[in-house]
Amino acid sequence: MIFLAILVARLPPARQPRARVVGLGLAMITRIALLFSIVWLTRMTRPWFELLGQQISGRDLILAAGGLFLLAKSVLEIHHTLEGAAAGRQTRALASFAAIVVQIALIDIVFSLDSVFTAVGLARPDQVPVMVAAIVVSIIVMMWLSGPISEFVETHPTIKILALAFLILVGVALIAEGMDVHIPKGYLYFAMAFSVLVEMINIRLRKLLDARRARRAP
C-alpha cells in the first residue's frame, strides 16, 4: 500500500483516488483469476529443467523474475527520490494514468505470488470460494486505507525510503525462494516491525525538536 501511494503520487491530485481504486480492482481480478487457474499453477511447480545441479520450475522462474522486478523498481524509485532531494525541489514525473494502474497491478501480483502458490498447494476445490472472499475483503480494506496512507507518506518522506527498503528486502526474499533457499517469514516481519518502530520514534522526536525550536524562535 505504501508503494501504491508512491506510484499514485505521480498523478495529478484529482486523479489519484481513481487510480488507487482501478489499480487495486485490477489486482483483485488478477488474484482471483490465478486462484481459479489451480491446474495450471500446479504444473508450474513441477521441474522444467536442471541448472547447475538444481531443478528449476516455472514457479521458481516467476518468483525470481518478480524479485528482480521489485529490486529494479525500488532502486530506481530511491534514485529518483534522492535526485529530487538533492535538487532542492519536489520532482514528480507525471506518468500516464494507464501506466500507473498497470504498475499497481503488477506490484500486487508480485507480492501475492508466494501466497497464491502456497494457497494452491494447500487448498481443496471447495475452499476456493473462501479464498476468493478473503481476497475481496482484503482489497476493499486496502481501497479504504490507501488514501490516509498516501497522505501519511507525503507528509513523512522518510517513510517512503523505508518502504522502498522493505521492497528491496522482499525482492531478495523472492529471488531466494526462486532458488529454493527458504527465508523464514518471521525474520522479515521482525526486521520490518523493528524498523517501523524506530522510524515512529524518530518522527516523534523530530516533532518535539521542531516544537522546541518554534518556542525559542521569538
Secondary structure, 3 states (H helix, E strand, C coil): CHHHHHHHCCCCHHHHHHHHHHHHHHHHHHHHHHHCCHHHHHHHCCEEEEECCEEEEHHHHHHHHHHHHHHHHHHHHHHHHHHHHHCCCCCCCCCCHHHHHHHHHHHHHHHHHHHHHHHHHHCCHHHHHHHHHHHHHHHHHHHHHHHHHHHHHHHCHHHHHHHHHHHHHHHHHHHHHHCCCCCCHHHHHHHHHHHHHHHHHHHHHHHHHHHHHHHHCC
